[in-house]
């Protein structure tokens, strides 16, 4: 696996993990107290985005590392295509 492939795997894994983590732990304003005037009752109180980005980066690094280990170990072989 070259650096370009590893970068593509990292970016795709990062976005997929981030999109999966975004709704985790988010509570709407209507769940704990009266919403502020002019805001939607379902608007989040606190998103925890910084913490989620750190977890996302760690997860994407782990996915990329697993992909790298699989690529260099030869567990999965690409098909032999004759052109």
C-alpha positions in Angstrom: 0.0 0.0 0.0 1.6 3.3 -1.1 1.1 6.6 0.7 -1.6 7.8 -1.7 -3.8 4.7 -1.1 -3.3 4.9 2.6 -4.4 8.6 2.5 -7.5 7.7 0.5 -8.4 4.9 2.9 -7.8 7.3 5.9 -10.0 10.1 4.4 -12.9 7.8 3.5 -12.7 6.0 6.9 -12.6 9.4 8.7 -15.7 10.7 7.0 -17.6 7.5 7.5 -16.8 7.3 11.2 -17.5 11.0 11.7 -20.9 10.7 10.1 -21.7 7.7 12.4 -20.6 9.5 15.5 -22.3 12.8 15.0 -25.7 11.8 16.5 -24.1 10.0 19.5 -24.8 11.7 22.8 -26.5 14.8 21.4 -29.5 16.0 23.5 -32.0 18.5 22.2 -32.9 21.7 24.1 -36.4 20.4 24.7 -35.1 17.4 26.6 -33.6 19.3 29.6 -35.0 22.8 29.7 -37.2 25.4 27.9 -35.7 26.2 24.5 -34.3 29.7 23.9 -36.5 32.1 22.0 -35.8 32.0 18.3 -34.2 28.5 18.3 -35.6 25.2 17.3 -36.5 23.0 20.2 -34.6 20.1 18.7 -31.4 22.1 18.4 -28.5 20.5 20.3 -27.4 21.9 23.6 -23.8 20.8 23.1 -22.5 18.8 20.3 -19.1 17.6 21.7 -17.6 18.0 18.2 -14.0 18.3 19.3 -14.2 15.0 21.3 -15.9 13.3 18.3 -13.2 14.5 15.9 -10.5 13.1 18.2 -12.3 9.7 18.3 -12.9 9.8 14.6 -9.2 10.4 13.9 -8.2 7.6 16.2 -10.7 5.3 14.6 -9.6 6.2 11.0 -6.0 5.7 11.9 -6.9 2.2 13.3 -8.8 1.3 10.1 -6.0 2.5 7.9 -3.5 0.5 10.0 -5.6 -2.6 9.7 -5.8 -2.1 5.9 -2.1 -1.6 5.7 -1.4 -4.8 7.6 -3.8 -6.7 5.4 -2.2 -5.3 2.3 1.4 -6.1 3.2 0.7 -9.5 4.8 -0.9 -10.9 1.6 -4.0 -12.2 3.4 -6.2 -10.8 0.6 -4.7 -11.1 -2.8 -5.8 -8.9 -5.7 -7.1 -10.9 -8.7 -4.6 -11.6 -11.5 -6.1 -9.9 -14.5 -4.5 -10.4 -17.9 -4.9 -7.3 -20.1 
